[in-house]
Structure formats: structure tokens, C-alpha cells
Amino acid sequence: MKIVLVIDQFDDANNGTTISARRFAMALKEHGNEVRVIATGKPADYKYAVRQMKFFPIVEHLITSQGMRLAIPNRHVFEKAAAWADVVHFMMPSPLGVMGLRHVEKLGIPHTAAFHCQPENITFTLHMGNNKRVNDFVYNRFRDSFFNRFTHIHCPSNMIAEQLRQHGYTAKLHVISNGISPQYIYGKRPKEDWMQGMFNVLMVGRYAGEKRQDVLIEAASKCRHAKEIQVILAGKGPLEKKYRHLAEKELPNPVVMGFYEPSRLIEILHMCDLYVHTSDAEIEAMSCMEAFACGLVPVIANSPRSATPQFALDDRSLFPAGDAAALAEQIDWWIEHPAEREKMEHRYAEHAKQYTLERSIELAEGMFQEAIDEQKQV
């Protein structure tokens, strides 16, 4: 198949949607498909380049702090891409996606969409993440301006598919995990000097309101074993200064914060002792999946707006979302039961094998073929 992915930002892998898109594109190619993208950045043989939108500095900072760029739609680019493609797959309901959809509809090109941008990703940035009316408004806006013009939508989890059904989305919903890349496998390696003598607790994710790294910092400070714990927050984002200040105030040991490339992150995963995922809102949480694939027991916030609790094998891997005291109890329990932790590390690594990227690509190809076959009948 000739597949075009529409995504505002493809070059810099500093947000979850872009990381998923890059991995998706590579895996589709390895399956024998031809893949091109419409995105910002320099032109390339695989890319139809479009210009980046510019905003007032305060708005620009708000967008880039989330690891995003927005693109200016270009009709000629879409006409060129559509003439080549068998199917066009839209990754986000951005201006590029909305206007691009109009062009492929006029041209009669098969098209599908993915639901990667949870309304809470936007509303938490605006300090309204817990306002149901505002979140419902965003769901409805996405539905009416974009998603209800598709017949096929890729949903990374059952949780987000159910949210779309409840909000009146009419397309066929294909629940397909984003898939764990094959390099994320069980492994243990000796701890580096900076980790020695500590119980290393890791969380991976943007420093953003919905991710709630503050809950982990507070929980670690409440643990009976607080003096033994080193908190590692892998990521970047607008709340970095806030979390550094909070950690300096609350934790007996310095927090470790930074963004890591995948190869380095895998090394860290293989050296840590426990993974914690505190997010209040999450469509799937690839970072958590990659952690337990590498053999880390996860402790996950049990939030109704997060799909991540589905991965917990028992209640020892869950805590009430936002409850730092309950999380502290779980962390202490796992510290005090190393034999049980080792046993569960192997169970979680085995559990990860049902979420392979290979299987996800096969299901996505099936969705694309359905869209192509439908268009032939029009």
C-alpha cells in the first residue's frame, strides 16, 4: 500500500503522538508498504513539507512547551500527495488535518483517522482539565469538525473508544494498541554509579498537568523508606521548574530529571527497581507499556480517564489517582517484598508480548484496506 500520514510535526520525537507516528511509519515500511508524510520541516524524499504556523510569543511558548508545532495547510501539497496515495491517515484534528480532510474528500481518496489527542491534553494546559463541561466541549468540537467525517478511526485503547461512543462518534472504531517496539524486552544490567545504593523509582512522561508527577514526588517523601528512594522523572515540559522546586523541598535525595533517547532510556529501564505512572488522563501510555516490557513492575493511577489501569495484573499495581499516601504504601510494599517483585517482573514482561508492534501493524493494515475497499464501491 501507498500510505500518507498527516501530522504537523514528524522530525522531532519529543511528544507521544510524534513518537508513535515515527514508529508506525517505520513499521509500516518494514511490512512492505510505501510511506510518506505531510509535516513541517525540511523537504525529504519521504516528506511533503509544509510551513510552520507562527503565533504571538506567549501562544508559541504554550504550544512548543508541549513538544508540538502546528502546520499551515497547503492545497497543492495535498493534491500532490493524494495523487500518489492509496490511503491518507490523519493523526490529529489540527488545522492541517481539518483542511487536508476537505481536500482528500473532494479528490475521493480513501482516508482514516487516529484519536491520539485526548481533550485533557489541551484542557490541563489551560488549567481546566477537571472541568467536565470543557472536556465535553472539546470532544464535541473534535467530533463535529473532524472525526464524524471519517468511517474508520484508530483508537489505541478500549477506554478511549468508549469515550468516543459516549460522545456520539459514528465511525467504525478500531481498537489497536500503538504497539511495543521489539527492542523493549526484559533485561537487567548493573546500576551505574549515580544509581548505586538507592531504590530507583522511574516515571516517563511530559512534565504536564495531566501527568501528575507531583503525586510521585509527594508519595516518595511520605514513604517509610524515603531515605532509600531515588525518583527519576524522564521527560521534559512546561512544569519542569515547578517539579524541581517541589522535589528539592520534599525529597531527602535529589530528583533526576531529563529527556532520554530510546537507547539510553532502555538502559535506565533495565537498571531501575520500580515504575510508577501517576497520570490522570492517558489514551494508552506507551511509556508504561515499555517499562513493564523491560521487566519493571508498574504502579498505576486508577483514573477513569486513563487507559493505563488495564495493564495492572493485580491490585498491588494500582492506587487511587491523586492519592499520594496510597501510592507511598504501594511503593513501600514493593520495596519490602523483593522476591515477589522479581516474580512479577517476569510476569509483566510476558504480559507485554500481547501488545507487539507487529500485531498492531497487521490490524492497522486491515483498517486501511477496509477504507480502500469502501471507496471503490462509491
C-alpha positions in Angstrom: 0.0 0.0 0.0 1.0 3.6 -0.5 0.2 5.4 2.7 0.4 9.1 3.6 0.5 10.1 7.2 -0.7 13.7 8.0 0.9 15.0 11.2 2.0 18.6 12.0 5.4 17.5 13.5 7.3 14.4 12.4 11.0 15.3 12.7 11.5 15.9 16.5 10.4 12.9 18.6 9.5 15.0 21.7 5.8 14.2 22.2 3.9 11.0 22.3 2.0 11.4 19.1 5.1 12.1 17.0 7.0 9.2 18.7 4.0 6.9 17.8 3.8 8.2 14.2 7.6 7.7 13.6 7.5 4.2 14.9 4.3 3.5 13.0 5.8 4.8 9.7 8.9 2.7 10.1 7.0 -0.5 11.0 4.6 0.0 8.0 7.7 0.3 5.7 9.1 -2.9 7.2 5.9 -4.6 6.3 6.4 -3.7 2.6 4.3 -0.6 2.4 5.4 2.7 1.0 5.0 5.6 3.5 5.2 9.3 3.1 4.3 12.1 5.5 2.8 15.6 5.2 4.5 17.6 8.0 6.5 20.7 8.9 10.3 20.7 8.5 12.8 20.3 5.7 11.6 18.5 2.5 12.8 14.9 2.1 12.1 12.0 -0.2 9.5 10.7 2.3 8.0 14.1 3.2 5.7 16.6 1.6 6.9 19.7 3.6 4.5 22.4 4.7 5.3 25.6 6.6 5.0 26.0 10.3 2.4 28.4 11.8 3.8 31.3 13.8 2.0 32.8 16.8 2.4 35.6 19.4 5.3 34.6 21.7 3.1 33.6 24.6 1.0 31.3 22.4 4.1 30.0 20.6 5.6 29.1 24.0 2.4 27.3 25.1 2.4 25.1 22.0 6.2 24.4 21.9 6.3 23.7 25.6 4.0 20.7 24.9 6.5 19.4 22.3 4.3 20.5 19.4 4.4 22.6 16.2 1.3 23.4 14.1 1.4 23.4 10.3 -0.1 25.7 7.7 -2.3 23.7 5.3 -1.4 23.7 1.6 -3.8 22.6 -1.0 -1.2 21.9 -3.6 0.7 19.6 -1.2 -2.4 17.6 -0.5 -3.2 17.3 -4.2 0.3 16.0 -4.9 0.2 13.6 -2.0 -3.3 12.4 -2.9 -2.3 11.6 -6.5 0.3 9.2 -5.1 -1.5 7.7 -2.1 -3.8 4.6 -1.8 -4.9 5.9 1.6 -4.3 9.1 3.7 -4.2 8.6 7.5 -4.7 11.7 9.7 -3.0 11.7 13.1 -4.5 14.9 14.7 -7.6 17.2 14.3 -5.3 20.2 13.8 -5.8 22.9 11.2 -3.6 20.9 8.9 -5.8 17.8 9.4 -9.2 19.7 9.1 -8.3 21.5 5.9 -6.4 18.5 4.5 -9.5 16.3 5.1 -11.6 18.7 2.9 -9.1 18.2 0.0 -9.0 14.4 0.2 -12.8 14.3 0.4 -13.1 16.3 -2.8 -10.5 14.2 -4.5 -12.2 10.9 -3.4 -9.1 9.5 -1.8 -9.6 6.8 0.9 -8.9 8.3 4.4 -8.8 7.2 8.0 -8.0 9.0 11.3 -6.4 8.2 14.6 -7.5 9.5 18.0 -4.3 10.4 19.8 -5.1 13.8 21.3 -7.2 13.4 24.4 -9.1 16.6 25.3 -7.4 16.6 28.7 -4.0 17.1 26.9 -5.4 20.5 26.0 -7.5 21.4 28.9 -5.0 20.6 31.6 -2.6 23.1 29.9 -5.3 25.7 30.3 -5.9 24.7 34.0 -9.3 23.3 33.2 -8.5 19.6 33.0 -11.0 18.6 35.6 -13.9 20.6 34.2 -16.2 18.0 32.6 -18.2 20.6 30.6 -15.0 22.0 29.0 -13.7 18.5 28.2 -17.1 17.5 26.7 -17.0 20.7 24.6 -13.6 19.7 23.1 -14.8 16.1 22.4 -17.8 17.5 20.6 -15.8 20.1 18.7 -13.4 17.3 17.5 -16.4 15.2 16.6 -18.3 17.8 14.6 -15.4 19.5 12.8 -13.3 16.4 12.0 -13.9 12.8 13.3 -17.5 12.3 12.2 -16.4 12.8 8.6 -14.5 9.5 8.7 -15.8 6.0 8.5 -12.7 4.5 10.3 -10.9 5.7 13.4 -7.9 4.1 15.1 -8.3 4.1 18.9 -5.3 3.0 21.0 -7.4 1.6 23.8 -10.9 0.4 24.7 -11.2 3.3 27.2 -10.9 6.0 24.6 -13.1 4.1 22.2 -15.8 4.0 24.8 -15.4 7.8 25.4 -15.9 8.4 21.7 -19.1 6.2 21.6 -20.4 8.1 24.6 -19.8 11.4 22.8 -21.6 10.4 19.6 -18.7 9.5 17.3 -20.2 7.5 14.4 -17.2 5.9 12.7 -16.2 2.3 13.0 -13.7 2.3 15.9 -10.7 0.1 15.5 -9.1 -0.6 18.9 -5.4 -1.1 18.1 -2.6 -0.7 20.6 0.2 1.6 19.4 2.3 -1.4 20.0 5.6 -2.1 21.9 8.7 -1.9 19.7 10.8 -5.2 19.8 13.8 -3.6 21.5 11.8 -3.2 24.7 12.4 -6.6 26.2 13.2 -8.0 29.7 16.7 -7.2 30.9 18.8 -6.4 33.9 22.1 -4.6 34.0 24.3 -3.4 36.8 23.4 0.0 38.2 25.6 3.0 37.2 27.4 4.9 40.0 24.6 7.6 40.2 22.0 4.9 41.0 24.1 2.8 43.4 22.7 2.2 46.9 19.2 3.5 46.0 15.8 2.1 45.3 15.3 3.7 41.9 11.7 4.7 41.1 11.1 5.8 37.5 8.3 7.6 35.7 8.4 8.6 32.0 6.2 11.4 30.6 5.9 15.0 29.7 6.1 17.4 32.6 2.5 18.5 32.1 -0.6 18.9 34.4 -2.4 15.7 33.5 0.7 13.5 34.1 0.8 14.4 37.8 4.5 13.8 38.6 3.8 15.9 41.7 1.9 12.9 43.2 5.0 10.7 42.8 7.2 13.3 44.4 4.8 13.7 47.4 4.4 9.9 47.7 8.2 9.3 47.8 8.5 11.8 50.6 5.8 10.0 52.6 7.3 6.5 52.2 8.8 4.8 55.3 11.8 4.1 53.0 12.0 7.7 51.8 15.7 8.0 52.5 16.4 4.9 50.3 14.4 6.2 47.3 15.7 8.0 44.2 13.0 9.4 42.0 13.8 9.6 38.2 11.4 11.6 36.1 12.3 11.1 32.4 10.8 13.7 30.1 10.5 17.4 29.5 7.8 20.0 29.5 6.4 23.2 30.9 6.3 22.1 34.6 9.9 21.2 34.9 10.9 24.2 37.2 7.8 23.6 39.4 8.7 19.9 39.8 12.4 20.6 40.5 11.4 23.1 43.2 8.9 20.7 44.7 11.4 17.8 44.8 14.1 20.0 46.4 11.6 20.8 49.1 10.1 17.4 49.7 12.6 14.7 48.9 15.6 13.6 51.0 17.5 12.6 47.8 18.0 14.7 44.7 15.5 14.1 41.9 16.9 13.1 38.5 15.1 14.8 35.6 15.9 14.8 31.9 14.9 13.7 28.4 16.5 10.4 27.1 16.7 9.0 23.6 15.2 5.5 23.3 18.5 3.6 23.5 19.5 5.4 26.8 16.0 5.1 28.2 16.1 1.3 27.7 19.4 1.2 29.7 17.8 3.1 32.5 14.7 0.9 32.4 17.0 -2.1 32.9 18.6 -0.6 35.9 15.6 0.7 37.8 13.6 -1.1 40.5 10.0 0.1 40.1 7.9 2.1 37.6 5.2 4.5 38.7 2.5 6.0 36.4 0.6 8.8 38.1 -1.3 10.3 35.0 -4.9 11.3 35.5 -5.6 11.2 31.7 -4.0 8.8 29.3 -5.1 7.3 26.0 -2.8 4.3 26.3 0.6 5.2 28.0 3.3 3.7 25.8 5.9 4.6 28.4 4.3 2.4 31.0 4.0 -0.5 28.5 7.6 -0.2 27.5 8.6 -0.2 31.2 6.8 -3.4 32.1 8.0 -5.0 28.8 11.6 -4.3 30.1 10.7 -6.1 33.4 9.7 -3.3 35.7 6.6 -3.8 37.9 4.3 -0.8 37.4 2.2 1.0 40.0 -0.6 2.9 38.1 -3.0 5.6 39.0 -6.5 4.1 38.8 -8.2 7.0 37.0 -11.4 6.7 34.9 -9.9 8.9 32.3 -6.8 6.8 31.8 -6.5 3.5 29.9 -3.3 2.6 31.7 -5.0 0.7 34.6 -5.9 -2.1 32.1 -2.3 -3.2 32.3 -2.3 -3.9 36.1 -2.2 -7.7 36.8 -3.5 -7.2 40.3 -4.3 -4.5 42.9 -0.8 -4.2 44.1 -0.1 -2.3 40.8 -2.9 0.2 41.4 -3.6 3.2 43.6 -6.4 5.8 43.7 -5.5 8.6 41.2 -4.1 11.6 43.0 -3.7 9.8 46.4 0.0 10.2 47.3 -0.4 8.4 50.7 -1.9 5.3 49.0 0.9 5.4 46.4 3.5 5.6 49.2 2.0 2.5 50.7 2.4 0.6 47.4 5.9 1.7 46.9 6.9 0.6 50.4 5.2 -2.7 49.9 7.2 -3.4 46.8 10.5 -2.3 48.5 9.8 -4.7 51.4 8.9 -7.7 49.1 11.8 -8.1 46.7 11.2 -11.8 45.9 7.6 -11.0 44.9 8.7 -8.0 42.9 11.2 -10.3 41.0 8.5 -12.8 40.2 6.1 -10.2 39.0 8.8 -8.6 36.8 8.8 -11.7 34.7 5.0 -11.9 34.6 4.8 -8.3 33.4 7.4 -8.9 30.7 5.4 -11.9 29.5 2.2 -9.8 29.7 3.7 -7.3 27.3 4.0 -9.8 24.5 0.3 -9.4 23.6 0.9 -5.8 22.7 3.6 -6.2 20.0 4.1 -3.6 17.3 4.0 -6.3 14.7 0.4 -7.2 15.6 -0.7 -3.6 15.7 0.6 -3.0 12.2 -1.3 -6.0 10.9 -4.5 -4.6 12.4 -3.8 -1.1 11.0 -3.2 -2.5 7.5 -6.6 -4.2 7.8 -8.3 -0.9 8.6 -6.6 0.8 5.7 -7.7 -1.9 3.3 -11.3 -1.6 4.5 -11.2 2.1 3.8 -9.8 1.5 0.3 -12.4 -1.2 -0.5 -15.2 1.1 0.7 -14.1 3.9 -1.5 -14.0 1.6 -4.6 -17.8 1.0 -4.1 -18.7 4.7 -4.0 
